């Protein structure tokens, strides 16, 4: 029962995080990027998103599976 509750809790964070920020792909589409510009933008966007996620996980003092399961705004 505890595992189910934890899974539901983590899922709700993932869903709310995904709805709050547009993804890197969405932002690239809005900017109508293609080719090298798209590749460069996606790399920077994804690395920025990972850094933000890691910072948020550190602020929440998450570790192990909880840190891995925390939502990333790719």
N, C-alpha and C positions, 0 to 999 in steps of 0.2 A: 504494500500500500504506500509506503514511504517513497519507493522508487517511482511509482505512478505520479504521486504528487510533485516530486522533484522534476520529472519529465514535463509535466504540464506547466510548471513554473518556468522552466527554461524555455519551453516553446513559446510561452506568452512574451518573454523578453525578446526572443528572436523575431516574432511577428511584429511587435511594436517597433523594434529597431528598423525593420525592413520598411515599414510604412512611414516612418518619420523622415527618412532621408532618401532622396533619389539615388539609385545605384550609379556606379561609374559608367555603365553602359548607357543608362538613360541620359546622363549628362552629355556623353559623347554624341548621342543621337541628336539631342537638342542643339548642339554646336555644329552638327553636320560634318563631323570629322571623318577623314578617310586616310588610308595609307599610313605613312610614317607618322603623321600628326596624331592619328588614332592610336597607334602603337605606343607612342611616347606618352600621350595623355593617359592611357589605360595603366601603364606601368606606374606613373606618378600617382594617379588616383588610388590605385590599389595599395601602394606602399603607404600613402597617407592614411588610408582607411585602417590598415593593419596597425599603424603606429597609434592612432586614436583609440582603437580597440584595446591595445595593450595597456595604454595609459588608463583607460577606464577600468580594466580588470585590476590593475595595480591599486587604483583608488578604492576599489571595492574589496581589496585584499583577497582576490580570488586566486586559487592555485589548483593545479591538477586538472581533473575533468571539468570542474566548474569554469576554469579559465578557458579551456578549449571550447566549451559549449557556449560561452558568452557570444552574443551576436556581433557580427562584423558588418558595417555598412559599406559593402564593396562597391 
